[in-house]
């Protein structure tokens, strides 16, 4: 598999989201790359959409382990 767009993270421009048990959304813009880390002590669930969907992530979405 080839990578068409190399990944160069810009850690200084990231967004820190601390939902504390509630659902949180974070717009990222068109054509952006996403890295998700979980610094908490519980599993976080993530849903990436086109912006038209506002449904919160559930346990059927992508888990991000601590």
Number of C-alpha atoms within 10 A of each C-alpha: 3 5 6 6 7 8 10 7 11 7 8 6 7 11 11 9 10 12 10 8 8 7 13 13 15 10 10 13 9 7 6 6 12 11 8 10 11 15 12 11 8 11 14 21 17 19 15 14 10 9 12 6 9 11 11 13 17 13 10 9 13 14 15 14 13 11
